[in-house]
Amino acid sequence: MENLYNKKMPITAWAEDDRPREKMMLKGRQSLSDAELIAILIGSGTPKLSAVDLSKHILNALNNDLNALAKLNIKELTRFNGIGEAKAISILAALELGRRRKEEDASKIQRIVCSKDTYQLMRPYLVDLNHEEFWVVFLGRSNRLLSVQNISKGGVTGTIADPKIIFKLALEHTASNVVLVHNHPSGNLKPSQQDLVLTAKLKSAGAVLDISVMDHLIITNGGYFSFADEGKL
């Protein structure tokens, strides 16, 4: 079967599965599958695959995980036959816009009253990363949000959180409380022994300065682990 996208035929002449644009216009964006949305971004497929089929092939290779897709870079995307640099850039640009939208929503949070608040605030910064990062949320009285700061960036298996840097920033912001946050690119939510030791160390250091370590969150693409909720703090 010839690729109808390359034939410049009217949308109404395409096969049902090959016209996601028309489907969106008629039924709305929510009616489209992930593959159909990606097909709209890439516009055309290959001589053997329609844009929809090519999109399905990419998603199948990633176990239909959009988070895994968002982690790919341009070079990795262009390894799929039919995806050149322009198409790869279109896909990544759309995913980045989605991430930034979540970041804007998170910026509306004014107070942190539970672990879910911290997760919603920090998730946009830490999902889709292939390396670990350590962040700190600085809170004032009544847990009012003062600032969010990246402390360090590390490798795949770890990062360094320097207590001197953390509490220097806390004093500069006149913070009453802090929440520690880092991600696990592996997807494993279980805290490591190093995580437990570091948390205890920072909690003790904060106590000397009368700055409370309220919680420590580990964030993955699939959820989060709260030291406070799990009685590990």
C-alpha positions as CSV (number, residue, x, y, z in Angstrom):
1,M,0.0,0.0,0.0
2,E,1.4,3.4,-1.0
3,N,2.0,6.0,1.6
4,L,-1.0,8.4,1.3
5,Y,0.8,11.2,3.1
6,N,3.4,11.5,0.4
7,K,0.7,11.5,-2.3
8,K,-0.7,14.9,-1.1
9,M,-4.3,13.4,-1.3
10,P,-7.2,15.1,0.4
11,I,-7.8,14.0,4.0
12,T,-11.1,12.5,3.1
13,A,-9.3,10.1,0.7
14,W,-7.1,8.7,3.4
15,A,-7.7,5.4,5.1
16,E,-9.6,5.7,8.4
17,D,-6.5,5.0,10.5
18,D,-4.4,7.4,8.5
19,R,-6.3,10.6,9.1
20,P,-5.7,11.7,12.7
21,R,-6.0,15.4,11.8
22,E,-9.6,14.9,10.6
23,K,-10.4,12.8,13.7
24,M,-9.2,15.6,15.9
25,M,-11.3,18.2,14.1
26,L,-14.4,16.1,14.2
27,K,-14.1,14.4,17.7
28,G,-11.6,16.6,19.6
29,R,-8.0,16.0,20.7
30,Q,-9.0,13.7,23.5
31,S,-10.2,11.1,21.0
32,L,-6.8,10.5,19.5
33,S,-4.4,7.8,20.7
34,D,-0.8,8.6,21.6
35,A,0.3,7.2,18.2
36,E,-2.2,9.4,16.3
37,L,-1.0,12.5,18.2
38,I,2.6,11.7,17.3
39,A,1.6,11.0,13.7
40,I,0.3,14.6,13.5
41,L,3.7,15.9,14.7
42,I,5.7,13.9,12.2
43,G,3.3,14.4,9.3
44,S,4.5,11.4,7.1
45,G,5.7,7.9,7.5
46,T,7.9,5.7,5.3
47,P,7.2,3.9,2.0
48,K,6.1,0.9,4.1
49,L,4.5,2.5,7.1
50,S,2.0,5.3,7.5
51,A,2.7,8.0,10.0
52,V,0.4,6.3,12.5
53,D,2.0,3.0,12.0
54,L,5.5,4.5,12.4
55,S,4.4,6.2,15.6
56,K,3.0,2.9,16.9
57,H,6.4,1.3,16.0
58,I,8.2,3.9,18.1
59,L,5.9,3.6,21.0
60,N,6.0,-0.2,20.9
61,A,9.8,-0.1,21.1
62,L,9.4,2.0,24.3
63,N,6.7,-0.2,25.8
64,N,4.2,2.5,25.1
65,D,5.8,4.7,27.7
66,L,5.6,8.4,26.9
67,N,8.0,9.2,29.7
68,A,10.6,6.9,28.0
69,L,10.0,8.8,24.8
70,A,10.6,12.1,26.5
71,K,13.9,10.9,27.7
72,L,15.2,10.3,24.2
73,N,17.4,12.9,22.5
74,I,17.5,13.8,18.8
75,K,20.2,11.3,18.0
76,E,18.3,8.4,19.6
77,L,15.0,9.3,17.9
78,T,16.6,9.4,14.5
79,R,17.7,5.8,14.9
80,F,14.1,4.9,14.0
81,N,13.7,4.5,10.2
82,G,11.6,7.4,8.9
83,I,12.5,9.8,11.7
84,G,14.9,12.5,10.6
85,E,16.1,15.5,12.6
86,A,13.2,17.7,11.8
87,K,10.6,15.1,12.9
88,A,12.6,14.3,16.1
89,I,12.8,18.0,16.9
90,S,9.0,18.3,16.5
91,I,8.3,15.4,18.8
92,L,10.7,16.7,21.5
93,A,9.4,20.2,21.2
94,A,5.9,19.1,21.8
95,L,6.9,17.0,24.9
96,E,8.9,19.9,26.2
97,L,5.9,22.2,25.9
98,G,3.9,19.7,28.0
99,R,6.6,19.6,30.6
100,R,6.7,23.4,30.8
101,R,2.9,23.6,31.2
102,K,3.1,21.3,34.2
103,E,5.9,23.6,35.5
104,E,3.7,26.6,35.2
105,D,0.9,24.8,37.1
106,A,3.4,23.9,39.8
107,S,4.5,27.5,40.1
108,K,1.0,28.4,41.4
109,I,1.6,26.4,44.6
110,Q,2.1,28.9,47.5
111,R,2.2,26.6,50.5
112,I,3.4,23.1,51.2
113,V,1.2,21.2,53.6
114,C,1.8,17.6,52.6
115,S,4.1,15.4,50.5
116,K,1.7,15.6,47.5
117,D,2.2,19.3,47.4
118,T,5.9,18.9,47.2
119,Y,5.5,16.2,44.5
120,Q,3.3,18.4,42.4
121,L,5.7,21.3,42.8
122,M,8.9,19.3,41.9
123,R,7.7,16.7,39.5
124,P,8.1,18.9,36.4
125,Y,11.8,19.6,37.3
126,L,12.7,15.9,37.8
127,V,10.8,13.6,35.5
128,D,12.3,12.5,32.2
129,L,15.9,13.0,33.5
130,N,18.6,10.4,32.8
131,H,20.7,11.6,35.7
132,E,20.1,12.4,39.4
133,E,19.6,15.9,40.7
134,F,19.2,17.1,44.3
135,W,16.8,20.0,45.0
136,V,15.7,21.8,48.1
137,V,12.4,23.5,48.7
138,F,12.8,26.4,51.2
139,L,9.7,27.3,53.3
140,G,9.0,30.2,55.6
141,R,6.4,30.5,58.4
142,S,3.2,28.5,57.9
143,N,5.2,26.6,55.3
144,R,4.9,29.4,52.8
145,L,6.9,28.7,49.7
146,L,10.0,30.9,49.5
147,S,12.2,29.3,46.9
148,V,13.2,26.1,45.0
149,Q,16.9,25.5,44.4
150,N,18.9,23.0,42.5
151,I,21.8,21.9,44.7
152,S,23.6,19.5,42.5
153,K,23.5,17.3,39.4
154,G,25.1,13.9,39.3
155,G,25.3,10.7,37.3
156,V,22.9,7.9,36.7
157,T,23.4,6.4,40.2
158,G,23.9,9.4,42.5
159,T,24.5,13.0,43.2
160,I,26.1,15.0,46.1
161,A,24.2,17.2,48.5
162,D,26.5,19.5,50.4
163,P,25.0,20.5,53.8
164,K,27.0,23.7,53.8
165,I,25.4,24.9,50.6
166,I,21.9,23.8,51.6
167,F,21.9,25.6,54.9
168,K,23.7,28.7,53.6
169,L,20.8,29.1,51.1
170,A,18.3,28.4,53.9
171,L,19.8,31.2,56.0
172,E,19.9,33.5,53.0
173,H,16.2,32.9,52.4
174,T,15.4,33.1,56.2
175,A,13.8,29.7,55.8
176,S,12.1,28.0,58.8
177,N,11.7,24.6,57.1
178,V,13.2,22.8,54.1
179,V,12.1,19.8,52.1
180,L,14.8,17.7,50.4
181,V,14.0,16.3,47.0
182,H,15.9,14.1,44.5
183,N,15.1,11.7,41.7
184,H,15.9,8.1,40.9
185,P,16.3,7.7,37.1
186,S,16.1,4.0,37.5
187,G,12.5,4.2,38.6
188,N,13.3,2.5,42.0
189,L,11.4,4.4,44.8
190,K,13.2,2.6,47.6
191,P,15.7,4.9,49.4
192,S,19.3,3.7,49.4
193,Q,21.4,3.5,52.5
194,Q,23.2,6.6,51.3
195,D,19.8,8.4,51.1
196,L,19.0,7.4,54.7
197,V,22.4,8.5,56.0
198,L,22.2,11.8,54.2
199,T,18.7,12.5,55.4
200,A,19.7,11.9,59.0
201,K,22.8,14.0,58.6
202,L,20.9,17.0,57.2
203,K,18.1,16.7,59.8
204,S,20.7,16.9,62.6
205,A,22.5,19.9,60.9
206,G,19.2,21.7,60.6
207,A,18.3,21.1,64.2
208,V,21.4,23.0,65.2
209,L,20.3,26.0,63.2
210,D,16.6,25.6,64.2
211,I,15.7,24.8,60.6
212,S,13.4,21.8,60.3
213,V,13.9,19.2,57.6
214,M,10.2,18.5,57.0
215,D,10.5,15.7,54.5
216,H,12.7,14.1,51.8
217,L,11.1,13.0,48.6
218,I,12.4,10.6,46.0
219,I,10.7,11.2,42.7
220,T,10.5,8.9,39.7
221,N,8.4,9.0,36.5
222,G,6.0,6.7,38.2
223,G,5.4,8.4,41.6
224,Y,7.3,9.4,44.8
225,F,8.5,8.2,48.2
226,S,8.1,10.4,51.2
227,F,10.4,9.9,54.1
228,A,7.9,11.6,56.4
229,D,4.9,9.6,55.2
230,E,6.8,6.4,55.6
231,G,8.2,7.1,59.1
232,K,11.8,7.4,57.8
233,L,12.5,10.9,58.9
